[in-house]
Amino acid sequence: MKNLRKNINQCRICEEHLALGPRPVVPESKNSKMVIIGQAAGTKVHASGITWDDTRGKQFRKWLDVSAEEFYDIDSFALVPL
């Protein structure tokens, strides 16, 4: 996982196409019980550095029936935007 994290953080393949530049936001832990892979983050997430930090994230947590505290516990959820 350390190599994957390093590769993600160093990736610049799409840099020229990203107005705000690359900023991978991938909270995870080796203890994560569930991995959620979803669409790339928007500008609000890019600014805050918090995945699903928008109205879509609120709706998603509602569908999962979990609190924000539970959702952002990296031992419970690994959040991987593409």
N, C-alpha and C positions, 0 to 999 in steps of 0.2 A: 504494500500500500504506500510505503514511503516513496518508492520510485515513481509510482503512478502520480502521487501528489506533486512531486518535483517536476515531472513531465508536464502536468497540467499547468502549473504555475509558470513554467518557462516557455510555454507554447506561444508563438507569435504568427502562426500561419495566416490568420484572418486579420491581423493588425491593420493593414492598409484599408480594410473595408469597414472598420469599426470607428465611428465618429468619436467615441469616448475612449477608444483604446481598449486593450484587453484587461479584464479584471475578473479572473475566475473566482467564483464564490461557491465552494464545495465543502460545506461542513460535513464531517464524517468521523467515525471512530471505529477501531477494530471491533468494538462491542456493539455496533449498530445492529439492531434486530431487523430493520426494514430499510431497503434502499428505494428511494423515490427518484426516478429519472424523468425529467420533464423538459419543456421548452426553455431555451436560453432566457436569461433574466433581462428585464427591461431597464429603462433608465433609472427608475426609483431604486431598484435593487443594486444597480451599478453604483449609485451614489451612497446608499446606506451600507452596502456590503452584507445585507441580510437577505437570504433567499426567500422567495415568495412573500416579500415585504410590501404587499399591495392588496387591492381588493380581491384579486384572484386568489391570493394566498389565504385570505380570510374565508372565502367561500370553500376552498379546498380543505382547510382545517375543519370547517363545519361539516362537510361531507364525510370526513374521516372520524368525526365526533371526538376530536382531541383539542385540548387547549393549546394556546401558543407555547406555553411552557413545555408541554409534552412534545409538541411538534419540533421544537428547537433543541430538545435534549438529544445530542449526537449519539448517545448510547442507545437511543430508541430508533432514531431516523437518520440515515445518511441521505443528504439532499444533493442530487447531481443534475445540474442543468446542462443541456447540450448546446 
